[in-house]
C-alpha cells in the first residue's frame, strides 16, 4: 500500500521533487566538477613533471656558464643533479610570423621531454629536431620534414625526428607579455648539444637547471658561495609552466568553494521549506495512516524516504554532471587544452568528494525526517485535522490610518509576505543567486575589456617590439634605436630581500610606451623617481614617498630609490627612466626597441634577436576572451536555471498554500486576471528587493574572484552600467515568467472543493 502511495505522492508533487533534484544536481555537479578540475591539473602535471624531471631551480645569467661552474654547482651539498640549458627564440623560415622556443639541455635527466611519435632523443644527433607535437599538428608538419630556423642571423636547419611534449613548455608562450599560447604561430623544439654547438659556433648556456630539495634562501646562499658571485636563482614556482597550472589549480579550489556553496545553500533551504510544506499538505494523509494502524516509525520511514531518494538521485545526477563539466574544461580540445600542452588528461573524483556527497545525502535525509516527525505528534484524531497556519498579529504598519487606504492588492501582498516569511526569504535568496551570478560573470568581462583597453590600446602605442641580440655592441643597439625612430628599454633582474623582480629602464621620447597608474589612468613616465607595481607595494607595505632598496644580480651593490607612484603592471617590476638609472650608476644598454613599423617591415640584422608584433599579442588575448565568453554563457545559464527552479518551486508552494484564499477571492468576484496581477505584483516586489541587495553583493563577489583568481594581472575591477541593467532585466524576466506560469493555474481552481476541504 505504502509503495503505491509513494509513487502517487511523488507524481502529485512532481514539480517540487524535480526542482529539488535539479538544485541538488547543480550544487553537487559544480562542486564535483571544479574539484575534479584542480585535482586533475595537479595529478596530471605532477606525473608530467616527474617523468620529464622538471627542474626545481634555474640559475640565470647574461653570460654562458662554463663546465667548471657547472661542476661547482653539482658539488653543492643538497643538489641532486644539475645541467646546463639554453633557450633561444628562433624564427621559422618560410612561415611568416612563426617562432619556436629552441631548447638545448646537456643533461637529459633534467628538463627532459616525452617523445609522442618518431625516434627517441639522440643527444649526439647532428641534424635532428624534436618538435612540439601540437605545433606540428597545427602546421601540418610530419616526421621526416625539413625545418629551417633562424636565430641571431644564424641558420639552424635539420630534420624533424620526433614529435614531443615538454613540461618546460607546458604553457608555451613567446614571453611574459603573451597571455595565452598560440599553438599555430609559436611552439618549441629540442636539438642536441652537438648540433647546437656546431650551428652557433661555440657554447652558450645562460642557464643551469638544478634538482634539489633545499629552500630558495639556502640554495641561493650556497650557489653564491660556490660561484663567488651573486646569481639569479629562479625557483620553479616563478616559472610559467609551473606557476600557471598551480594558479589554475588554486582558481579551481576557489571556484569549487564559492559557486557550489551558493547552489547547495539554496538547495538545503529549498529542501527545508519544501519538505515542511509537503508534510503540512500531507497532514490529513498522515492522520489517515495512523488511524488505519500504521506505526509512527513506519510512516516516518515512508516520508523520510522522499528526502533520501531526492538526495541520492540529485547526487547521482550531480556526479555525472560534474564529470561532464570537468571534461568540458579538462580535455585537449577544451578550455584548458588551449592553455596547457601536456600528454595526460586523466579525470578522477577526489576521495573527499565522496565524503562530502555522503554527508549531504545524510543531511538532506535528516531534513526530511525532522519535517515529518513534527506532524506525527499527538493522536490520529489530531493528525486528521487539516494543517492550519499559525495566527498572525497585525503588522505594526496597520496601526496607521493610511495603511487601510492603500489598494487591496498592496495590503494583501504585504500581509502574505509577513505571514510566509520563510517562503519570501527563499524567493529573495533565489533572486540574489541569479543577480550575483549574472553581475559577477558579466563584470568579469567588463573588467577584462577594461584591462585590454588600458594596457593594449593606451599603454602600448607601438606596432612592434625589437629584441636585441645579447652579443650586440652598444653602438649597434643605439643605431637601431635611431634607425627605427623608436623608444627603447632595458630590463635588469634585481632582488628585494630574496625575491627576484624586474627593474625596467625606459628611454621614452615618442610616447610609444605608457604606464597605468593605480587609478587605471595612463600617463607618461618621468624622472621624478621609481614606480613600483601594486603587488610589490602590497608585499612590502610601500607607498608613494617611501624608499625601496634593490640589489642587481651579479653584483653586491645596493641601490635605493624614492617611490614616485604605484602602477598596475602585468609583470612584477619597478620602472625608472634612463636619466634616473644613470644617476644611480646603472649603465643604460638597451635590449628592446619599440617602433611604429610592422614586423614585416623590419629586415634581419645581426643586432636583432627577434621581433614581436602587437597584433600577435592581441590575437592571444582574443583566444583568451573566447574561452571567457564560453564560461560566461555557462554561468549565466546556471544563474537563470537557479532562479527558475527556486522561484517556480516556491511559486507552486505559494499557490498550494493560498489555494483556499484564491478560491475565496474568486467567490467574491475577483477575475482571474486580477488574481494573477496580485501574485505577479508580489513577485515584482520581492524581485526589486533581491536585485537591490544582489547588485552590490555581485560586485563584492567579483572583487574577491579577481583578487583570488588573477592577482598577477593587477586588475582594476570594473562593472559597466549595462551589466547592472542586464542583471536586473534577466532577473525580472525570470521572476515575471515564473509568476505568470504559476498564476495561470488560477483558472483551474475548484472553488467548491477548496472552500469545503476543511469542513
C-alpha positions as CSV (number, residue, x, y, z in Angstrom):
1,X,0.0,0.0,0.0
2,X,2.7,2.5,1.0
3,X,4.7,1.6,-2.0
4,X,1.8,2.6,-4.3
5,X,1.3,5.8,-2.3
6,X,5.0,6.5,-2.6
7,X,4.8,6.9,-6.4
8,X,1.4,8.6,-6.3
9,X,2.7,11.2,-3.9
10,X,5.8,11.8,-5.9
11,X,3.6,12.3,-9.0
12,X,1.4,14.7,-7.1
13,X,4.3,16.8,-6.0
14,X,6.4,16.3,-9.1
15,X,7.2,20.0,-9.6
16,X,8.7,20.2,-6.1
17,X,10.6,16.9,-6.4
18,X,12.0,17.8,-9.8
19,X,13.1,21.3,-8.7
20,X,14.8,20.0,-5.5
21,X,16.6,17.3,-7.5
22,X,17.8,19.8,-10.1
23,X,19.1,22.1,-7.3
24,X,21.0,19.3,-5.7
25,X,22.3,18.2,-9.1
26,X,23.6,21.7,-9.9
27,X,25.2,22.1,-6.4
28,X,26.8,18.6,-6.4
29,X,27.7,18.9,-10.1
30,X,29.5,22.3,-9.8
31,X,31.2,21.1,-6.6
32,X,32.4,17.8,-8.2
33,X,33.3,19.5,-11.5
34,X,35.5,22.2,-10.1
35,X,37.2,20.0,-7.5
36,X,37.8,17.3,-10.1
37,X,39.4,20.0,-12.3
38,X,42.0,21.2,-9.8
39,X,42.8,17.6,-8.7
40,X,43.2,16.6,-12.4
41,X,45.5,19.5,-13.0
42,X,47.7,18.6,-10.0
43,X,47.8,14.9,-10.7
44,X,48.4,15.1,-14.4
45,X,51.0,17.9,-14.2
46,X,52.8,16.1,-11.3
47,X,53.1,13.0,-13.3
48,X,54.4,15.1,-16.3
49,X,56.9,16.9,-14.1
50,X,58.2,13.7,-12.6
51,X,58.6,11.9,-15.9
52,X,60.5,14.8,-17.5
53,X,62.5,15.7,-14.4
54,X,61.3,19.3,-14.2
55,X,64.0,21.5,-12.6
56,X,63.5,22.8,-9.0
57,X,65.7,25.8,-9.6
58,X,67.2,27.7,-12.5
59,X,70.4,29.8,-12.4
60,X,70.1,32.6,-14.9
61,X,73.0,34.7,-16.3
62,X,73.7,37.1,-19.1
63,X,76.8,35.2,-19.9
64,X,77.4,31.5,-20.6
65,X,78.0,29.1,-17.7
66,X,81.3,27.1,-18.1
67,X,81.7,23.4,-17.4
68,X,83.8,24.3,-14.3
69,X,80.9,26.4,-12.9
70,X,78.5,23.5,-13.5
71,X,80.8,21.1,-11.6
72,X,80.9,23.6,-8.7
73,X,77.1,23.7,-8.6
74,X,76.8,19.9,-8.8
75,X,79.2,19.6,-5.8
76,X,77.0,21.7,-3.6
77,X,75.6,19.6,-0.7
78,X,71.9,19.2,-1.2
79,X,72.0,19.4,-5.0
80,X,70.8,16.0,-6.6
81,X,71.8,16.9,-10.1
82,X,72.4,19.8,-12.4
83,X,72.8,20.5,-16.1
84,X,73.4,23.5,-18.5
85,X,70.5,24.6,-20.5
86,X,69.8,27.1,-23.3
87,X,66.5,28.5,-24.5
88,X,66.5,30.6,-27.7
89,X,63.7,32.2,-29.6
90,X,64.2,31.4,-33.2
91,X,62.1,32.4,-36.3
92,X,60.8,29.7,-38.5
93,X,62.0,30.3,-42.1
94,X,59.2,30.1,-44.7
95,X,56.4,30.6,-42.1
96,X,55.6,34.3,-41.8
97,X,55.4,35.3,-38.1
98,X,56.1,31.9,-36.7
99,X,58.7,31.3,-34.0
100,X,60.0,28.5,-31.8
101,X,61.5,28.3,-28.4
102,X,64.6,26.3,-29.2
103,X,65.8,24.3,-26.2
104,X,69.1,22.6,-25.6
105,X,69.8,20.5,-22.4
106,X,73.2,19.0,-21.8
107,X,71.8,16.7,-19.1
108,X,68.8,14.6,-20.4
109,X,67.9,13.8,-16.8
110,X,66.8,17.4,-16.2
111,X,64.2,19.4,-18.2
112,X,63.6,16.4,-20.5
113,X,60.7,15.7,-22.8
114,X,58.4,12.8,-23.8
115,X,58.5,11.6,-27.3
116,X,54.9,11.1,-28.6
117,X,55.8,10.0,-32.1
118,X,59.0,9.2,-34.0
119,X,62.6,8.4,-32.9
120,X,63.8,8.6,-29.3
121,X,66.1,11.6,-28.5
122,X,69.7,11.3,-29.6
123,X,72.0,13.7,-27.7
124,X,74.6,13.2,-30.4
125,X,72.4,13.9,-33.4
126,X,73.9,16.4,-35.8
127,X,70.7,17.3,-37.6
128,X,67.7,16.0,-35.5
129,X,64.9,18.3,-34.4
130,X,62.4,17.1,-31.8
131,X,59.4,19.3,-32.4
132,X,56.4,20.3,-30.3
133,X,53.6,17.9,-31.3
134,X,50.8,20.4,-31.1
135,X,52.7,23.0,-33.2
136,X,53.4,20.3,-35.8
137,X,49.7,19.4,-35.9
138,X,48.6,23.0,-36.3
139,X,51.1,23.5,-39.2
140,X,50.9,20.1,-41.0
141,X,54.5,19.2,-40.2
142,X,55.3,15.5,-40.2
143,X,58.2,13.4,-39.1
144,X,60.9,13.5,-41.7
145,X,60.1,17.0,-42.9
146,X,62.9,19.6,-43.1
147,X,62.7,22.6,-40.8
148,X,64.8,25.8,-41.1
149,X,65.2,28.1,-38.2
150,X,66.9,31.5,-37.8
151,X,68.4,32.8,-34.6
152,X,70.7,35.8,-34.4
153,X,71.1,35.6,-38.2
154,X,72.3,32.0,-37.8
155,X,70.6,29.3,-39.8
156,X,69.7,26.2,-37.8
157,X,68.3,23.6,-40.2
158,X,67.5,19.9,-39.6
159,X,65.1,17.1,-39.9
160,X,62.1,16.5,-37.7
161,X,62.9,13.2,-35.9
162,X,60.2,13.2,-33.3
163,X,57.1,15.0,-32.0
164,X,57.3,15.7,-28.3
165,X,55.8,17.3,-25.2
166,X,57.8,19.0,-22.6
167,X,56.9,20.1,-19.1
168,X,59.4,23.0,-19.6
169,X,56.9,24.3,-22.2
170,X,53.7,23.1,-20.7
171,X,52.5,26.6,-21.2
172,X,54.3,27.7,-24.3
173,X,54.2,31.5,-24.7
174,X,56.7,33.7,-26.5
175,X,57.3,35.9,-23.5
176,X,55.5,37.2,-20.3
177,X,53.5,39.8,-22.3
178,X,51.6,37.0,-24.1
179,X,48.5,35.9,-22.0
180,X,47.6,32.8,-24.0
181,X,49.6,30.4,-26.1
182,X,49.2,30.5,-29.9
183,X,50.0,26.9,-30.9
184,X,49.7,27.7,-34.6
185,X,52.3,30.5,-34.5
186,X,54.6,29.7,-31.6
187,X,55.9,26.3,-30.4
188,X,59.1,24.7,-29.1
189,X,61.7,22.3,-30.3
190,X,64.7,20.5,-28.8
191,X,68.0,19.9,-30.6
192,X,71.2,18.1,-29.3
193,X,74.1,20.0,-27.7
194,X,76.3,18.7,-30.6
195,X,74.1,20.2,-33.3
196,X,73.7,23.4,-31.2
197,X,77.4,24.0,-30.7
198,X,78.1,23.3,-34.4
199,X,75.5,25.7,-35.6
200,X,76.2,28.6,-33.3
201,X,80.0,28.0,-33.4
202,X,80.6,27.6,-29.7
203,X,79.0,27.1,-26.3
204,X,76.3,29.5,-25.0
205,X,74.4,28.1,-22.0
206,X,73.0,31.0,-19.9
207,X,71.1,28.7,-17.6
208,X,71.9,25.9,-15.1
209,X,68.9,23.7,-14.1
210,X,69.1,22.1,-10.7
211,X,67.3,19.3,-8.9
212,X,67.3,20.0,-5.1
213,X,65.0,19.8,-2.1
214,X,66.6,22.9,-0.5
215,X,64.6,26.1,0.0
216,X,65.4,29.2,-2.1
217,X,67.3,31.1,0.6
218,X,69.6,28.1,1.4
219,X,70.4,27.3,-2.2
220,X,70.9,30.9,-3.2
221,X,73.4,31.3,-0.4
222,X,75.3,28.1,-1.4
223,X,75.3,28.9,-5.1
224,X,76.7,32.4,-4.4
225,X,79.4,30.9,-2.2
226,X,80.3,28.2,-4.8
227,X,80.4,30.6,-7.8
228,X,81.8,33.6,-5.8
229,X,79.2,35.8,-7.4
230,X,75.6,36.9,-6.7
231,X,73.5,34.8,-9.0
232,X,69.8,35.0,-10.0
233,X,68.2,31.8,-8.7
234,X,64.7,31.3,-10.1
235,X,62.5,28.7,-8.2
236,X,60.1,26.6,-10.2
237,X,57.2,28.5,-8.6
238,X,58.2,31.5,-10.7
239,X,58.4,29.6,-14.0
240,X,55.2,30.0,-16.0
241,X,55.0,26.3,-16.8
242,X,54.8,25.5,-13.1
243,X,53.1,28.7,-11.8
244,X,50.4,28.6,-14.5
245,X,49.0,25.2,-13.6
246,X,49.4,26.0,-9.9
247,X,47.4,29.2,-10.4
248,X,44.7,27.3,-12.3
249,X,44.6,24.7,-9.5
250,X,44.1,27.5,-6.9
251,X,41.4,29.1,-9.1
252,X,39.6,25.7,-9.2
253,X,39.8,25.4,-5.5
254,X,38.4,28.9,-5.1
255,X,35.6,28.3,-7.6
256,X,34.9,24.9,-6.1
257,X,34.4,26.7,-2.7
258,X,32.3,29.7,-3.7
259,X,29.9,28.7,-6.5
260,X,28.8,25.2,-5.2
261,X,28.2,26.7,-1.7
262,X,25.7,29.1,-3.2
263,X,23.9,26.4,-5.1
264,X,24.0,23.9,-2.1
265,X,22.9,26.5,0.4
266,X,19.8,27.3,-1.7
267,X,19.2,23.6,-2.2
268,X,19.3,22.9,1.5
269,X,17.0,25.8,2.3
270,X,14.7,24.8,-0.5
271,X,14.6,21.3,0.9
272,X,13.8,22.5,4.4
273,X,11.0,24.8,3.1
274,X,9.5,22.3,0.6
275,X,9.6,19.3,2.9
276,X,7.9,21.2,5.6
277,X,5.1,22.3,3.2
278,X,4.7,18.8,1.7
279,X,4.5,17.4,5.3
280,X,1.9,20.1,6.1
281,X,-0.1,19.3,3.0
282,X,0.1,15.6,3.8
283,X,-1.1,16.0,7.4
284,X,-4.5,14.5,6.7
285,X,-2.9,11.6,4.9
286,X,-0.6,11.0,7.8
287,X,-3.6,11.0,10.2
288,X,-5.4,8.5,8.0
289,X,-2.4,6.2,8.0
290,X,-2.3,6.4,11.8
291,X,-6.0,5.7,12.1
292,X,-5.5,2.6,9.8
293,X,-3.0,1.3,12.3
294,X,0.3,2.2,10.7
295,X,3.0,2.7,13.3
296,X,4.7,6.2,13.6
297,X,8.1,4.5,12.8
298,X,6.8,3.1,9.5
299,X,5.1,6.4,8.5
300,X,8.2,8.3,9.4
301,X,10.3,5.9,7.3
302,X,7.9,6.3,4.4
303,X,8.1,10.1,4.2
304,X,11.8,10.2,5.1
305,X,12.4,8.1,2.0
306,X,11.3,11.0,-0.2
307,X,14.2,13.2,1.1
308,X,16.7,10.2,0.8
309,X,15.5,9.5,-2.7
310,X,15.8,13.1,-3.8
311,X,19.3,13.4,-2.2
312,X,20.5,10.2,-3.8
313,X,19.1,10.9,-7.2
314,X,20.3,14.5,-7.2
315,X,23.7,13.4,-6.1
316,X,24.0,10.7,-8.7
317,X,22.9,13.1,-11.5
318,X,25.3,15.7,-10.0
319,X,28.3,13.4,-10.2
320,X,27.5,12.8,-13.8
321,X,27.1,16.5,-14.5
322,X,30.3,17.2,-12.6
323,X,32.3,14.7,-14.8
324,X,30.8,16.3,-17.9
325,X,31.6,19.8,-16.6
326,X,35.2,18.8,-15.8
327,X,35.7,17.0,-19.1
328,X,34.4,20.1,-20.9
329,X,37.2,22.1,-19.2
330,X,39.9,19.5,-18.9
331,X,40.4,17.9,-22.3
332,X,42.8,18.6,-25.2
333,X,40.1,20.4,-27.1
334,X,38.5,22.1,-24.1
335,X,39.2,25.4,-22.3
336,X,42.5,24.1,-20.6
337,X,43.5,22.5,-23.9
338,X,44.0,26.0,-25.3
339,X,46.3,26.8,-22.4
340,X,48.1,23.5,-21.4
341,X,50.2,21.3,-23.8
342,X,50.5,18.1,-21.9
343,X,50.2,14.3,-22.6
344,X,47.8,13.4,-19.8
345,X,44.2,14.4,-19.4
346,X,43.0,11.8,-16.9
347,X,39.9,12.6,-14.7
348,X,39.1,11.2,-11.3
349,X,36.9,12.3,-8.5
350,X,38.8,13.0,-5.3
351,X,38.0,10.9,-2.2
352,X,36.9,13.9,-0.2
353,X,34.1,14.5,-2.7
354,X,32.6,11.1,-1.8
355,X,32.6,12.0,1.9
356,X,31.0,15.4,1.2
357,X,28.3,13.9,-1.0
358,X,27.6,11.2,1.6
359,X,27.3,13.9,4.2
360,X,25.0,16.0,2.0
361,X,22.7,13.0,1.4
362,X,22.6,12.3,5.2
363,X,21.8,15.9,6.0
364,X,19.0,16.0,3.4
365,X,17.6,12.8,4.9
366,X,17.6,14.4,8.3
367,X,15.8,17.4,7.0
368,X,13.0,15.2,5.6
369,X,12.9,13.2,8.9
370,X,12.5,16.3,11.1
371,X,9.9,17.8,8.8
372,X,7.6,14.8,9.1
373,X,8.3,13.9,12.7
374,X,6.6,17.2,13.8
375,X,3.4,16.1,12.1
376,X,3.3,12.8,13.9
377,X,2.8,14.3,17.3
378,X,-0.5,13.6,19.1
379,X,-3.2,11.1,18.3
380,X,-4.7,10.1,15.0
381,X,-7.5,12.5,15.5
382,X,-5.1,15.4,16.0
383,X,-3.3,14.4,12.8
384,X,-6.5,14.2,10.8
385,X,-7.3,17.8,11.4
386,X,-6.1,19.9,8.4
387,X,-2.9,21.9,8.9
388,X,-3.7,25.5,9.8
389,X,-1.1,28.2,9.6
390,X,-0.2,30.0,12.8
391,X,-2.2,33.0,13.7
392,X,-0.6,36.3,12.8
393,X,-0.7,39.5,14.7
394,X,-1.5,42.7,12.9
395,X,1.6,44.4,11.4
396,X,2.9,47.5,13.0
397,X,2.1,49.5,9.9
398,X,-1.6,48.5,10.2
399,X,-1.9,50.8,13.3
400,X,-1.7,53.8,11.0
401,X,-4.7,55.0,9.1
402,X,-3.0,55.4,5.7
403,X,-2.5,51.6,5.5
404,X,-6.2,51.0,5.3
405,X,-6.4,53.5,2.4
406,X,-3.9,51.5,0.3
407,X,-5.2,49.4,-2.6
408,X,-6.4,45.9,-1.6
409,X,-3.6,44.2,-3.6
410,X,-0.8,46.0,-1.7
411,X,-2.4,45.2,1.7
412,X,-3.0,41.6,0.8
413,X,0.6,41.1,-0.5
414,X,2.2,42.8,2.5
415,X,0.2,40.5,4.9
416,X,1.1,37.5,2.8
417,X,4.8,38.3,2.8
418,X,4.9,38.7,6.6
419,X,2.7,35.6,7.1
420,X,5.0,33.4,5.0
421,X,8.5,34.7,5.9
422,X,10.4,31.6,5.1
423,X,8.9,31.4,1.6
424,X,9.6,35.1,1.0
425,X,13.2,34.7,2.3
426,X,13.8,31.7,0.0
427,X,12.4,33.7,-3.0
428,X,14.8,36.6,-2.2
429,X,17.7,34.1,-1.9
430,X,16.9,32.6,-5.3
431,X,16.8,36.1,-6.9
432,X,20.0,37.0,-5.1
433,X,21.8,34.0,-6.5
434,X,20.6,34.8,-10.0
435,X,21.6,38.5,-9.7
436,X,25.0,37.8,-8.1
437,X,26.0,35.2,-10.8
438,X,24.9,37.4,-13.7
439,X,26.6,40.6,-12.3
440,X,29.8,38.8,-11.3
441,X,30.4,37.0,-14.6
442,X,29.4,39.9,-16.8
443,X,31.5,42.1,-14.6
444,X,34.4,39.8,-15.2
445,X,34.1,40.5,-18.9
446,X,33.8,44.3,-18.2
447,X,37.0,44.1,-16.1
448,X,39.0,42.2,-18.7
449,X,37.7,44.5,-21.5
450,X,38.9,47.5,-19.4
451,X,42.2,45.7,-18.9
452,X,42.7,45.3,-22.6
453,X,41.7,48.8,-23.3
454,X,44.2,50.2,-20.7
455,X,47.2,48.0,-21.5
456,X,47.0,47.2,-25.1
457,X,45.2,50.3,-26.6
458,X,46.6,53.1,-24.3
459,X,49.8,51.8,-22.7
460,X,51.2,50.0,-25.8
461,X,51.3,52.5,-28.6
462,X,53.9,50.7,-30.8
463,X,53.4,48.2,-33.6
464,X,56.5,46.0,-33.0
465,X,59.0,45.3,-30.2
466,X,62.5,44.5,-31.4
467,X,64.5,42.3,-29.0
468,X,68.2,43.0,-29.4
469,X,70.9,40.3,-29.6
470,X,72.8,39.6,-26.4
471,X,76.1,39.9,-28.2
472,X,75.3,43.2,-30.0
473,X,77.6,46.1,-29.0
474,X,76.3,49.4,-27.7
475,X,76.8,51.3,-31.0
476,X,74.7,48.7,-32.9
477,X,72.0,49.0,-30.3
478,X,71.9,52.8,-30.4
479,X,72.0,52.7,-34.2
480,X,68.8,50.5,-34.3
481,X,67.0,52.9,-31.9
482,X,67.8,55.8,-34.3
483,X,67.1,53.8,-37.4
484,X,63.6,52.9,-36.3
485,X,62.9,56.2,-34.7
486,X,61.5,54.5,-31.6
487,X,61.7,54.3,-27.8
488,X,63.8,51.8,-26.0
489,X,64.1,50.0,-22.7
490,X,66.4,47.7,-20.7
491,X,65.4,45.1,-18.1
492,X,67.7,44.1,-15.2
493,X,67.0,41.3,-12.7
494,X,67.2,42.6,-9.2
495,X,66.3,41.2,-5.8
496,X,64.3,42.7,-2.9
497,X,65.2,40.7,0.1
498,X,65.2,37.2,-1.5
499,X,62.6,37.9,-4.2
500,X,63.5,38.4,-7.8
501,X,61.8,41.3,-9.7
502,X,62.5,43.2,-12.9
503,X,63.9,46.7,-12.9
504,X,62.7,48.2,-16.2
505,X,64.5,51.2,-17.5
506,X,62.8,53.2,-20.2
507,X,64.1,55.9,-22.6
508,X,60.8,57.3,-23.9
509,X,60.5,60.3,-26.3
510,X,57.8,59.1,-28.7
511,X,55.2,58.0,-26.1
512,X,55.2,54.5,-27.5
513,X,55.1,53.1,-24.0
514,X,53.0,54.5,-21.2
515,X,52.3,53.4,-17.6
516,X,49.0,52.8,-15.9
517,X,48.6,54.4,-12.5
518,X,46.8,52.9,-9.5
519,X,43.5,54.5,-10.5
520,X,43.6,53.0,-14.0
521,X,44.7,56.1,-16.0
522,X,47.6,56.1,-18.5
523,X,50.5,58.5,-18.1
524,X,54.0,59.1,-19.5
525,X,56.9,58.1,-17.3
526,X,59.0,61.0,-15.9
527,X,62.2,61.5,-14.0
528,X,60.6,62.1,-10.6
529,X,61.6,58.7,-9.2
530,X,60.8,55.0,-9.3
531,X,57.3,53.5,-10.0
532,X,56.6,50.1,-8.3
533,X,53.8,47.7,-9.3
534,X,50.8,47.2,-6.9
535,X,52.0,43.7,-5.9
536,X,55.4,44.9,-4.7
537,X,53.7,47.8,-2.9
538,X,51.3,45.3,-1.1
539,X,54.0,42.8,-0.4
540,X,56.3,45.2,1.3
541,X,53.8,47.7,2.6
542,X,55.2,50.6,0.5
543,X,53.5,53.8,-0.7
544,X,54.3,56.9,-2.6
545,X,57.1,58.8,-0.9
546,X,58.8,55.8,0.6
547,X,62.1,54.3,-0.4
548,X,62.9,50.9,-1.9
549,X,66.3,49.2,-2.0
550,X,67.2,46.6,-4.6
551,X,70.4,44.6,-5.4
552,X,71.2,43.8,-9.1
553,X,72.1,40.1,-9.6
554,X,75.8,39.6,-10.4
555,X,76.8,42.5,-8.0
556,X,76.9,43.2,-4.3
557,X,75.6,46.7,-4.8
558,X,72.5,48.1,-3.0
559,X,70.5,50.8,-4.9
560,X,68.0,52.9,-3.0
561,X,65.3,54.7,-4.9
562,X,62.4,57.0,-3.9
563,X,59.0,55.8,-4.9
564,X,57.1,58.3,-7.1
565,X,54.0,56.3,-7.6
566,X,52.2,52.9,-7.7
567,X,51.4,51.4,-11.1
568,X,49.4,48.5,-12.5
569,X,51.7,46.0,-14.3
570,X,51.4,42.5,-15.8
571,X,54.9,41.8,-14.5
572,X,56.4,42.2,-11.0
573,X,58.5,45.2,-11.8
574,X,60.0,48.5,-10.8
575,X,60.1,51.2,-13.5
576,X,62.6,54.1,-13.8
577,X,63.8,56.4,-16.6
578,X,67.2,56.3,-18.4
579,X,68.3,59.5,-16.7
580,X,67.4,58.0,-13.3
581,X,69.3,54.8,-14.0
582,X,72.4,56.9,-14.9
583,X,72.2,58.9,-11.7
584,X,72.0,55.6,-9.8
585,X,75.2,54.3,-11.5
586,X,73.4,51.8,-13.8
587,X,74.7,52.0,-17.4
588,X,71.9,52.1,-19.9
589,X,72.3,49.3,-22.5
590,X,69.0,49.0,-24.4
591,X,67.8,45.4,-25.0
592,X,64.4,46.4,-26.7
593,X,63.3,48.9,-29.3
594,X,59.7,50.0,-29.8
595,X,58.7,51.1,-33.3
596,X,55.7,52.0,-35.4
597,X,56.8,49.7,-38.2
598,X,55.2,46.3,-38.6
599,X,57.2,43.1,-38.1
600,X,57.3,42.5,-41.9
601,X,58.9,45.9,-42.5
602,X,61.8,45.1,-40.2
603,X,64.7,43.3,-42.1
604,X,67.0,40.8,-40.4
605,X,70.1,42.3,-38.7
606,X,73.0,40.8,-36.7
607,X,71.9,43.0,-33.8
608,X,68.3,41.8,-33.8
609,X,67.4,38.7,-31.9
610,X,63.7,38.6,-32.7
611,X,60.7,40.8,-33.3
612,X,57.3,40.7,-31.6
613,X,54.3,42.2,-33.2
614,X,51.4,43.8,-31.2
615,X,48.9,42.1,-33.5
616,X,50.1,38.7,-32.3
617,X,49.7,39.8,-28.7
618,X,46.1,40.8,-29.4
619,X,45.4,37.5,-31.1
620,X,46.4,35.6,-28.0
621,X,44.0,37.8,-26.0
622,X,41.2,37.1,-28.5
623,X,41.7,33.4,-27.8
624,X,41.5,34.0,-24.1
625,X,38.3,36.1,-24.5
626,X,36.7,33.3,-26.5
627,X,37.2,30.9,-23.6
628,X,35.9,33.6,-21.2
629,X,32.8,34.1,-23.2
630,X,32.1,30.3,-23.1
631,X,32.4,30.3,-19.3
632,X,30.2,33.4,-19.0
633,X,27.4,31.8,-21.0
634,X,27.7,28.7,-18.8
635,X,27.5,30.7,-15.6
636,X,24.6,32.9,-16.8
637,X,22.8,29.8,-17.9
638,X,23.4,28.3,-14.4
639,X,22.1,31.5,-12.8
640,X,19.0,31.5,-14.9
641,X,18.3,27.8,-14.1
642,X,18.9,28.6,-10.4
643,X,16.4,31.4,-10.5
644,X,13.7,29.5,-12.4
645,X,14.0,26.3,-10.3
646,X,13.9,28.1,-7.0
647,X,11.1,30.6,-7.9
648,X,9.0,28.0,-9.7
649,X,9.2,25.6,-6.7
650,X,8.3,28.4,-4.3
651,X,5.6,29.6,-6.6
652,X,3.9,26.2,-6.6
653,X,4.2,26.1,-2.9
654,X,2.7,29.5,-2.6
655,X,-0.1,28.5,-4.9
656,X,-0.8,25.4,-2.8
657,X,-0.8,27.4,0.4
658,X,-3.1,30.1,-0.9
659,X,-5.4,27.8,-2.8
660,X,-8.3,28.4,-0.4
661,X,-7.6,32.2,-0.3
662,X,-7.7,32.5,-4.1
663,X,-10.8,30.4,-4.2
664,X,-12.4,32.9,-1.7
665,X,-11.3,35.8,-3.9
666,X,-12.9,34.2,-6.9
667,X,-16.2,33.7,-5.0
668,X,-16.1,37.4,-4.0
669,X,-16.0,38.3,-7.7
670,X,-12.3,38.7,-8.4
671,X,-11.5,37.9,-12.0
672,X,-8.6,35.5,-12.9
673,X,-6.6,38.5,-14.3
674,X,-7.0,40.4,-11.1
675,X,-5.8,37.5,-9.0
676,X,-2.9,36.9,-11.4
677,X,-1.9,40.6,-11.0
678,X,-1.9,40.2,-7.3
679,X,0.5,37.2,-7.5
680,X,2.8,38.8,-10.1
681,X,3.0,42.1,-8.2
682,X,4.2,40.3,-5.1
683,X,6.9,38.6,-7.2
684,X,7.8,42.0,-8.6
685,X,8.3,43.5,-5.0
686,X,10.4,40.6,-3.9
687,X,12.5,40.8,-7.1
688,X,13.2,44.5,-6.6
689,X,14.3,43.9,-3.1
690,X,16.5,41.0,-4.2
691,X,18.1,43.0,-7.0
692,X,18.9,45.9,-4.7
693,X,20.8,43.6,-2.4
694,X,22.2,41.4,-5.1
695,X,23.9,44.1,-7.2
696,X,26.4,45.2,-4.6
697,X,26.9,41.6,-3.5
698,X,27.6,40.6,-7.1
699,X,30.3,43.4,-7.2
700,X,31.8,42.1,-3.9
701,X,31.9,38.5,-5.3
702,X,33.6,39.8,-8.5
703,X,36.1,41.8,-6.5
704,X,37.0,38.7,-4.4
705,X,37.3,36.5,-7.5
706,X,39.5,38.9,-9.4
707,X,41.9,39.2,-6.4
708,X,41.9,35.5,-5.8
709,X,42.0,34.2,-9.4
710,X,44.2,36.8,-11.2
711,X,46.4,38.7,-8.8
712,X,49.3,38.7,-11.4
713,X,47.4,41.0,-13.7
714,X,46.7,43.6,-11.1
715,X,43.2,44.1,-12.5
716,X,41.1,47.1,-11.6
717,X,37.5,45.8,-11.0
718,X,35.1,47.5,-13.4
719,X,31.4,46.9,-13.8
720,X,29.5,48.8,-16.5
721,X,26.1,50.2,-16.1
722,X,24.9,47.9,-18.9
723,X,25.9,44.9,-16.8
724,X,23.7,46.0,-13.9
725,X,20.8,46.7,-16.4
726,X,21.2,43.2,-17.9
727,X,21.4,41.6,-14.5
728,X,18.2,43.3,-13.4
729,X,16.5,42.6,-16.7
730,X,17.4,38.9,-16.7
731,X,16.2,38.6,-13.1
732,X,12.9,40.4,-13.8
733,X,12.3,38.3,-16.8
734,X,12.8,35.1,-14.8
735,X,10.6,36.2,-11.9
736,X,7.8,37.5,-14.1
737,X,7.9,34.5,-16.4
738,X,7.7,32.1,-13.4
739,X,5.0,34.3,-11.8
740,X,2.8,34.1,-15.0
741,X,3.3,30.4,-15.2
742,X,2.2,29.8,-11.7
743,X,-0.6,32.4,-11.7
744,X,-2.2,30.8,-14.8
745,X,-3.1,27.9,-12.6
746,X,-5.9,30.1,-11.1
747,X,-8.1,29.2,-14.0
748,X,-8.2,25.6,-12.7
749,X,-9.2,26.3,-9.1
750,X,-12.3,24.3,-7.9
751,X,-14.0,26.8,-5.6
752,X,-16.4,24.3,-4.0
753,X,-13.6,21.8,-3.3
754,X,-11.3,24.5,-1.9
755,X,-13.8,26.0,0.4
756,X,-15.3,22.8,1.7
757,X,-12.0,21.0,2.1
758,X,-11.5,22.0,5.8
759,X,-15.0,21.1,7.0
